[in-house]
Amino acid sequence: MEQFKTYALMIGLTLLFIWFGGMIAGKTGMILAFLAAGGMNFYAYYYSDKQVLEHYHAIPVDRYHATGLYEIVEKLTQRAGLPMPALYIIPEEQPNAFATGRDYEHAAVAVTEGLLNLMSHEEIEAVIAHELSHVKHYDMLIGTVAATIAGAIAMLAQFGMFFGGDDRDRPNLFVSLALMFIMPLVATVIQMSVSRNREFMADEGAARMTGHPEWLQSALQKLDNYAHQMPLPEADPQTAHMFIINPFTGKDFSMQELFSTHPSTQARIERLEALKY
């Protein structure tokens, strides 16, 4: 069921992209958008995980190089009914973590050195459970495709004026201009809404997996505090949605709440509180 939902969302976002191409350039735009969407989805499906791990200089580890971490993940995967994912450690001080990969058999969980050094055993277990919940619900693929299509729509809007063609079904200039301003905003809001909802779901999944919502509450509070104090130099907006805590939390961005990839930490903690009863 979760896999079906993932593919349905991928198809929906792709159709949105193709429709936008048609609106600004008629049949020519639809064909170009279809070809571009096909190529981007293929790349996102098969190679996005490798790219993001390389971007953050993630180092693969196994049972012998990270015994404690491996044992935590192994215990939780057995509890969740998941195969063991590949494990990586990111050499950064900011405590954070993310999951990536296209399916259960190709999943990977990456944590920073800061997470292992600054969090308690229970908090690390809660963070890992959160990431494994993302794996279980195919959130890694959904987030990657949503971000890819949102970025592609923004790019298409920037170059919209250069699309030619005499298609009769092409809208007038004013409609095209309006779409070029509105559609990137719509695509971004869709991406952010998907990311926020999936974070709440992963928090709930982690609480049920560990049986201790308070462990994740404590972890989220610490992660948020450290994100305000420590930068994550390699972080970029295209991958911020993947982390358990937005790595840009400590930076001052305008309209941050509207376009944040994560719900507020306080809102997440309050939802977890409700699971205790």
Phi, psi and omega in degrees: 000315181295323178295321178298316179299321180298310182294326178296319178293319177301316180294317179299315179294324178295317178296323176300317180296316181295317178300318180297318177301320178292324181292329182262346181212021175063211183297324178300315179296322179296318180295314180297318180294321179298314179296317180294317181296319178299316179294318181292318179293323177298314180294315181298322183290317188260335190233351185297325181295318179296320182295315183290324177294320177292322181300322182264013176054039182292136183254123179291140179226161178227191183304326186274341181258343179211068188303310182298314179296316181299318182294323177297312182295318181299316180297316183288324178295322177296321180291326182272352182073035181246152172289158180293123178280165171289143181248141180223150173240131180261125182283069178226149183282328181295124177291123182194172181197157173207163174241149178212175182118155187271339180200183184301320185284343181241026182279153176218143176240128181239134177232152178275159175300325179300323179297317182289330184272332190250351183250154177284168179302316181295321180292320177298317179299320179294319179295316178298319178298322176300313181292322178292330175294321174301317180299314184299327183258013177059028182294331182299314181290318179301313181297320181294313181293319178300316179294321180296312182292321178299316178295323181292321178295319177298319179294317179298323178296320180296326182257010184302323183291344183269352179283127180263199177113147182249026182300133181290337181273004178287134182291166181288171187302320183292321177296317180299316180296318179297317180297323182292338176268322187279317188297318176301323178294316179299314181298320180293318179297320177299314180301314182293321180296318178299314183297315182296314181298320181292330177293317177299317181295320180291324176299314180296318179298321179294318180298320180285328181291319181272335185079009183222086178303330182294333178296316180287326176302312179297318181296315181298319179297315178295316181300318179295316180297315181292326179296331176285337185260329186241131177280162170240091191306325184277354185296143175221157185300331183292336182243002183300327183294343184283333185283154178294327173235135179304119182293348179265011184307323184278357182260153185263099177251140177292146180054035185301319183295319183295318186254019178287141178281349183235145169293164180296149180299322180297319179296322179292319179295321180294321178295322178294327179299324181293338181282351181281349187246000000 
